[in-house]
Amino acid sequence: MTSPPPAGNPPFRIAVVCLGNICRSPMADVVLRERIDDAGLAEKVAVESFGTGGWHRGNPMDTRAAATLTRAGYDATNHRARQITASQLSDFDLVLAMDGDNLSDLLRMSSGSTTDIRLFRDFDLTNAGADVPDPYYGGADGFEEVLAMVERTATGLVARLSDGTLGRPG
Ligand code: 4NP
């Protein structure tokens, strides 16, 4: 009987988290996955997205978010909204909050967890530490603005994953 191949290193797991998981974090999820794939890191880094709230659980992406991604050439068809739970936080190596409110909520949930929880835009080289503003109650411009921030931040984040200053050692 042949044995299964030895398991490789588990991936470095990243969660991106906003409020509803239908606009910002799904957009970040789609862009990050594509950039990670393009960088040849798909086996080493895994990305998922969640909301701190559960109102939209099971729903696809907001149509405006999906249209913005589709216009820019991304595939926005696979998303279903999920709410993160306190116990799930420790499944991740890095949890990235879209804004300061999301960060406070996650830190409150995380007592006792050693997971690295911080703002997504800590990795935005041009404006580190700023919020990704909630586009839900605004117009189409807000979604374009979110995509620009997400793409710029993805560039900074994937550079760190590629040069080995972020991720699983070895
Ligand atoms: P998201 O946007 O947090 O970027 O997914 C929102 C989606 C829904 C609501 C708020 C923000 N909501 O209040 O239902």
Boltz pocket constraint, residues with backbone or C-beta under 6 A from the ligand:
constraints:
  - pocket:
      binder: B
      contacts: [[A, 18], [A, 19], [A, 20], [A, 21], [A, 22], [A, 23], [A, 24], [A, 25], [A, 51], [A, 55], [A, 134], [A, 135], [A, 136]]
      max_distance: 6.0
